[in-house]
Amino acid sequence: MFDLINWRYKNIRSLLENLSNRPTTRGGQQYGDRKIKELHALSWFITDRSRRGLTFDLNLYRQEADQYIQFAEIDSKIGNDEAADKPERFKYVE
């Protein structure tokens, strides 16, 4: 479970899409968009609980799974919008 801490949406989607492209003899399996969103929401839930120092209660996650999917989608959109620009290169001028 701790392996899901700080996973980002693009990483989860990339991993599951790559696994979907593999043949079944090499561990390939089809993951739909709903499964990708559920795994992203679970990762968001575990990361959020870890950052706040709270215990992991999967029953709490199961009760509000759709809500956590929405939170994860909002978080991924905010994360894309707030990417910091690279600062200008330092120039030494006398």
Rosetta blueprint (number, residue, H / E / L):
1 M L
2 F H
3 D H
4 L H
5 I L
6 N L
7 W L
8 R L
9 Y H
10 K H
11 N H
12 I H
13 R H
14 S H
15 L H
16 L H
17 E H
18 N H
19 L H
20 S H
21 N H
22 R L
23 P L
24 T H
25 T H
26 R H
27 G L
28 G L
29 Q L
30 Q L
31 Y L
32 G L
33 D H
34 R H
35 K H
36 I H
37 K H
38 E H
39 L H
40 H H
41 A H
42 L H
43 S H
44 W H
45 F H
46 I H
47 T H
48 D H
49 R H
50 S H
51 R H
52 R L
53 G L
54 L L
55 T L
56 F L
57 D L
58 L H
59 N H
60 L H
61 Y H
62 R H
63 Q H
64 E L
65 A H
66 D H
67 Q H
68 Y H
69 I H
70 Q H
71 F H
72 A H
73 E H
74 I H
75 D H
76 S H
77 K H
78 I H
79 G H
80 N H
81 D H
82 E L
83 A L
84 A L
85 D L
86 K L
87 P L
88 E L
89 R L
90 F L
91 K L
92 Y L
93 V L
94 E L
